[in-house]
Amino acid sequence: MSIRTVIVDDEPAIIDGLIKMLDQYCPRVEVIATARDVVQAKQILISRAVDLVFMDIKLGGDNSIRLLKQLRPVEFQVIFITAYDQYAVEAFRISAIDFLLKPVDPDDLIKSVAKADKAFYFENLELKLKSLIYNQQNSGKNQTIVLKTLESYHVVRIGDIIQCEAKGNYTLFHLRNKPNILVSQTLKKYDLMLSRFNFFRCHQSHLVNLDSIVRFDKKDGGALVLEDCREVPVSTRRKEQLFGILSL
């Protein structure tokens, strides 16, 4: 069964290049239409049965997020295409939205199409889009992160994360006034994702929200005491950096 696909981009060269790569690397993808602006894209998407849309974020003087707001609930999968922008990329990552950087790499394209073809990923697109739209309207720790468990997706305000704890290849999120969430991703992923939100990797197995620190106890080599009364160890090599941040 083919994956009925639309490409939305205001650069003809990007559209042509993506069609060629899809034809070569993703034979199940059938490009049924292309569009170069929001108006044209909207006409296509409300009149055709579509499974997947490759969509540039910026479309001339408009943007694709505004288009998706008009089409909600979205009944097709979306893979965003973007030129490198650190904050845009982080917004996609914390919302668990798939994206491709220009110029598009074939390996990344193959992985994105494979994910889009999974039913569970598809069924939760609306929730992820809500998080992305919310994050565009908010800043800092008021933004939300989408956490995937074996059973479902959870939308969590970043400021409500007290600590992330490594559990093998899983990460356990300790939350403020909410049950913990166990996610099937490594702590390294969330270290990279949350560091700009004032989180610090104080130990190989612990990433803490610096705003949740109550005190530092010097006994037994030293440990951070967090607002939920949990004690978190601090590795020797990271202690000096932590003290500098906390002005201790």
Kinemage of the C-alpha trace (Angstrom):
@kinemage 1
@onewidth
@group {chain A} dominant
@subgroup {mainchain}
@vectorlist {calphas} color= white
{ca met a 1} P 0.000 0.000 0.000
{ca ser a 2} L 1.475 3.365 -1.013
{ca ile a 3} L 1.896 6.355 1.306
{ca arg a 4} L -0.013 9.229 -0.315
{ca thr a 5} L 2.267 12.222 0.099
{ca val a 6} L 2.191 15.991 -0.468
{ca ile a 7} L 5.259 18.253 -0.468
{ca val a 8} L 4.822 21.883 0.616
{ca asp a 9} L 7.805 24.171 0.058
{ca asp a 10} L 8.321 27.552 -1.585
{ca glu a 11} L 11.609 26.459 -3.194
{ca pro a 12} L 11.139 24.448 -6.443
{ca ala a 13} L 14.643 22.989 -6.119
{ca ile a 14} L 13.773 21.524 -2.701
{ca ile a 15} L 10.571 19.979 -4.061
{ca asp a 16} L 12.352 18.460 -7.074
{ca gly a 17} L 15.217 17.137 -4.949
{ca leu a 18} L 12.878 15.586 -2.400
{ca ile a 19} L 10.805 13.894 -5.119
{ca lys a 20} L 13.956 12.334 -6.572
{ca met a 21} L 15.183 11.111 -3.173
{ca leu a 22} L 11.800 9.656 -2.258
{ca asp a 23} L 11.637 7.850 -5.583
{ca gln a 24} L 15.103 6.410 -5.015
{ca tyr a 25} L 15.040 5.589 -1.296
{ca cys a 26} L 11.376 5.338 -0.276
{ca pro a 27} L 9.519 3.461 -3.045
{ca arg a 28} L 6.263 3.200 -1.043
{ca val a 29} L 5.932 6.984 -0.971
{ca glu a 30} L 3.686 8.288 -3.759
{ca val a 31} L 3.890 12.065 -4.221
{ca ile a 32} L 0.341 12.957 -5.305
{ca ala a 33} L 0.697 16.761 -5.209
{ca thr a 34} L 3.017 19.655 -4.407
{ca ala a 35} L 2.342 23.191 -3.197
{ca arg a 36} L 4.430 26.347 -2.898
{ca asp a 37} L 2.289 28.456 -0.563
{ca val a 38} L -0.278 28.195 2.248
{ca val a 39} L -3.332 28.834 0.050
{ca gln a 40} L -2.427 26.177 -2.489
{ca ala a 41} L -1.490 23.692 0.256
{ca lys a 42} L -4.781 24.208 2.089
{ca gln a 43} L -6.796 23.560 -1.075
{ca ile a 44} L -4.950 20.310 -1.674
{ca leu a 45} L -5.098 19.062 1.914
{ca ile a 46} L -8.835 19.603 2.347
{ca ser a 47} L -9.723 18.011 -0.993
{ca arg a 48} L -7.395 14.988 -1.173
{ca ala a 49} L -6.885 11.880 0.931
{ca val a 50} L -3.347 12.313 2.267
{ca asp a 51} L -1.183 10.130 4.536
{ca leu a 52} L 1.995 12.195 4.802
{ca val a 53} L 3.020 15.819 4.251
{ca phe a 54} L 6.551 17.184 3.984
{ca met a 55} L 6.174 20.814 4.976
{ca asp a 56} L 8.605 23.723 5.119
{ca ile a 57} L 8.089 25.913 8.187
{ca lys a 58} L 8.488 29.225 6.382
{ca leu a 59} L 6.378 29.646 3.255
{ca gly a 60} L 7.101 33.060 1.792
{ca gly a 61} L 5.646 35.591 4.211
{ca asp a 62} L 3.544 32.923 5.919
{ca asn a 63} L 4.240 29.752 7.870
{ca ser a 64} L 2.977 26.190 7.942
{ca ile a 65} L 2.069 26.232 11.637
{ca arg a 66} L -0.727 28.712 10.892
{ca leu a 67} L -1.940 26.384 8.138
{ca leu a 68} L -2.032 23.387 10.479
{ca lys a 69} L -4.065 25.377 13.020
{ca gln a 70} L -6.672 25.906 10.295
{ca leu a 71} L -6.739 22.204 9.404
{ca arg a 72} L -6.977 20.769 12.930
{ca pro a 73} L -7.654 18.065 13.784
{ca val a 74} L -4.814 17.000 11.496
{ca glu a 75} L -5.521 13.623 9.927
{ca phe a 76} L -2.187 13.075 8.198
{ca gln a 77} L 1.392 12.721 9.349
{ca val a 78} L 3.713 15.729 9.111
{ca ile a 79} L 7.469 15.883 8.648
{ca phe a 80} L 8.731 19.448 8.849
{ca ile a 81} L 11.595 20.651 6.674
{ca thr a 82} L 13.699 23.510 8.005
{ca ala a 83} L 16.954 25.323 7.497
{ca tyr a 84} L 19.064 25.099 10.640
{ca asp a 85} L 17.707 27.230 13.457
{ca gln a 86} L 18.730 26.166 16.955
{ca tyr a 87} L 15.545 27.240 18.701
{ca ala a 88} L 13.211 25.911 16.013
{ca val a 89} L 14.990 22.555 16.140
{ca glu a 90} L 14.730 22.422 19.950
{ca ala a 91} L 11.010 23.232 19.736
{ca phe a 92} L 10.503 20.216 17.474
{ca arg a 93} L 12.586 17.954 19.684
{ca ile a 94} L 10.834 18.726 22.949
{ca ser a 95} L 7.447 18.347 21.217
{ca ala a 96} L 8.537 14.982 19.717
{ca ile a 97} L 7.776 16.308 16.233
{ca asp a 98} L 9.780 14.847 13.367
{ca phe a 99} L 11.789 17.200 11.175
{ca leu a 100} L 14.475 17.215 8.494
{ca leu a 101} L 17.230 19.777 8.129
{ca lys a 102} L 18.032 21.302 4.755
{ca pro a 103} L 19.807 20.018 2.756
{ca val a 104} L 17.940 16.775 3.383
{ca asp a 105} L 20.134 13.767 4.116
{ca pro a 106} L 18.908 10.471 2.536
{ca asp a 107} L 19.487 8.458 5.726
{ca asp a 108} L 17.455 10.943 7.776
{ca leu a 109} L 14.727 10.866 5.137
{ca ile a 110} L 14.469 7.065 5.266
{ca lys a 111} L 14.223 7.104 9.086
{ca ser a 112} L 11.543 9.812 9.077
{ca val a 113} L 9.377 7.987 6.547
{ca ala a 114} L 9.722 4.754 8.538
{ca lys a 115} L 8.527 6.519 11.704
{ca ala a 116} L 5.642 8.164 9.883
{ca asp a 117} L 4.503 4.739 8.731
{ca lys a 118} L 4.003 3.497 12.291
{ca ala a 119} L 0.390 3.688 13.441
{ca phe a 120} L 1.180 4.573 17.086
{ca tyr a 121} L 3.330 7.512 16.018
{ca phe a 122} L 0.616 8.693 13.652
{ca glu a 123} L -2.221 8.493 16.164
{ca asn a 124} L -0.534 10.961 18.520
{ca leu a 125} L 0.337 13.670 16.005
{ca glu a 126} L -2.446 15.992 17.187
{ca leu a 127} L -1.101 15.975 20.752
{ca lys a 128} L 2.415 16.757 19.531
{ca leu a 129} L 1.190 19.610 17.358
{ca lys a 130} L -0.650 21.097 20.324
{ca ser a 131} L 2.612 21.039 22.275
{ca leu a 132} L 4.553 22.614 19.395
{ca ile a 133} L 1.992 25.407 18.969
{ca tyr a 134} L 1.934 26.017 22.739
{ca asn a 135} L 5.733 26.205 22.846
{ca gln a 136} L 5.780 28.791 20.086
{ca gln a 137} L 3.646 31.007 22.320
{ca asn a 138} L 5.598 30.426 25.547
{ca ser a 139} L 9.213 30.570 26.612
{ca gly a 140} L 11.624 29.007 29.083
{ca lys a 141} L 10.345 26.466 31.557
{ca asn a 142} L 6.735 27.279 30.718
{ca gln a 143} L 7.235 25.245 27.543
{ca thr a 144} L 6.122 21.620 27.441
{ca ile a 145} L 7.941 18.421 26.554
{ca val a 146} L 6.273 15.329 25.103
{ca leu a 147} L 7.357 12.111 26.846
{ca lys a 148} L 6.623 8.739 25.267
{ca thr a 149} L 6.041 5.684 27.456
{ca leu a 150} L 5.122 2.172 26.392
{ca glu a 151} L 1.434 2.984 26.846
{ca ser a 152} L 1.011 6.621 25.827
{ca tyr a 153} L 2.402 10.115 25.351
{ca his a 154} L 2.543 12.625 28.214
{ca val a 155} L 2.734 16.410 27.858
{ca val a 156} L 4.742 17.811 30.774
{ca arg a 157} L 5.634 21.403 31.616
{ca ile a 158} L 9.440 21.620 31.729
{ca gly a 159} L 9.316 23.636 34.959
{ca asp a 160} L 7.536 20.703 36.655
{ca ile a 161} L 10.485 18.356 36.095
{ca ile a 162} L 12.493 18.070 39.313
{ca gln a 163} L 15.018 15.510 38.139
{ca cys a 164} L 15.754 12.976 35.394
{ca glu a 165} L 17.354 9.722 36.538
{ca ala a 166} L 19.071 7.129 34.347
{ca lys a 167} L 17.675 3.606 34.569
{ca gly a 168} L 19.807 1.677 32.090
{ca asn a 169} L 18.560 2.659 28.624
{ca tyr a 170} L 15.500 4.284 30.211
{ca thr a 171} L 15.035 7.643 31.935
{ca leu a 172} L 12.830 8.167 34.981
{ca phe a 173} L 11.289 11.642 35.244
{ca his a 174} L 10.584 12.852 38.795
{ca leu a 175} L 7.824 15.459 38.553
{ca arg a 176} L 6.354 18.107 40.825
{ca asn a 177} L 2.993 16.935 42.271
{ca lys a 178} L 2.606 14.252 39.596
{ca pro a 179} L 3.471 10.538 39.261
{ca asn a 180} L 6.911 9.679 37.883
{ca ile a 181} L 7.194 8.822 34.192
{ca leu a 182} L 9.538 6.160 32.799
{ca val a 183} L 10.637 6.853 29.225
{ca ser a 184} L 12.422 4.465 26.864
{ca gln a 185} L 15.184 6.942 25.970
{ca thr a 186} L 18.630 7.451 27.467
{ca leu a 187} L 19.488 10.266 29.875
{ca lys a 188} L 21.990 11.608 27.343
{ca lys a 189} L 19.155 12.594 25.010
{ca tyr a 190} L 17.436 14.662 27.695
{ca asp a 191} L 20.711 16.161 28.911
{ca leu a 192} L 21.200 17.640 25.428
{ca met a 193} L 17.564 18.684 25.220
{ca leu a 194} L 17.123 20.284 28.648
{ca ser a 195} L 20.499 21.902 29.328
{ca arg a 196} L 19.334 25.265 27.958
{ca phe a 197} L 16.409 25.189 30.409
{ca asn a 198} L 18.719 25.392 33.457
{ca phe a 199} L 19.195 21.652 33.970
{ca phe a 200} L 22.581 20.308 35.068
{ca arg a 201} L 24.100 16.824 34.754
{ca cys a 202} L 25.558 16.521 38.242
{ca his a 203} L 26.258 12.807 37.956
{ca gln a 204} L 26.363 10.140 35.262
{ca ser a 205} L 22.908 8.982 36.358
{ca his a 206} L 21.317 12.280 37.371
{ca leu a 207} L 20.133 15.410 35.566
{ca val a 208} L 18.637 18.001 37.926
{ca asn a 209} L 16.522 21.101 37.546
{ca leu a 210} L 18.700 23.745 39.235
{ca asp a 211} L 15.569 25.570 40.382
{ca ser a 212} L 14.546 22.507 42.411
{ca ile a 213} L 17.724 22.433 44.563
{ca val a 214} L 17.105 23.120 48.255
{ca arg a 215} L 20.657 22.726 49.580
{ca phe a 216} L 23.977 20.906 49.234
{ca asp a 217} L 24.893 18.541 52.067
{ca lys a 218} L 28.631 17.945 52.513
{ca lys a 219} L 28.360 14.620 54.360
{ca asp a 220} L 29.488 11.389 52.688
{ca gly a 221} L 31.131 13.174 49.771
{ca gly a 222} L 28.280 15.574 49.229
{ca ala a 223} L 24.778 15.397 47.746
{ca leu a 224} L 22.113 17.750 46.461
{ca val a 225} L 18.833 17.795 48.338
{ca leu a 226} L 15.916 18.538 46.008
{ca glu a 227} L 12.486 19.965 46.753
{ca asp a 228} L 10.933 16.480 46.864
{ca cys a 229} L 13.460 15.613 49.635
{ca arg a 230} L 15.397 13.262 47.375
{ca glu a 231} L 19.186 13.261 47.728
{ca val a 232} L 21.176 13.212 44.510
{ca pro a 233} L 24.922 12.464 44.393
{ca val a 234} L 27.354 14.855 42.725
{ca ser a 235} L 30.361 13.397 40.915
{ca thr a 236} L 33.774 14.718 41.951
{ca arg a 237} L 34.633 16.053 38.495
{ca arg a 238} L 31.364 17.993 38.205
{ca lys a 239} L 31.353 19.434 41.733
{ca glu a 240} L 33.492 22.465 40.924
{ca gln a 241} L 31.338 23.412 37.931
{ca leu a 242} L 28.178 23.001 39.987
{ca phe a 243} L 29.549 25.166 42.799
{ca gly a 244} L 30.387 27.850 40.252
{ca ile a 245} L 26.824 27.812 38.925
{ca leu a 246} L 25.331 27.922 42.422
{ca ser a 247} L 27.941 30.445 43.668
{ca leu a 248} L 28.889 28.205 46.597
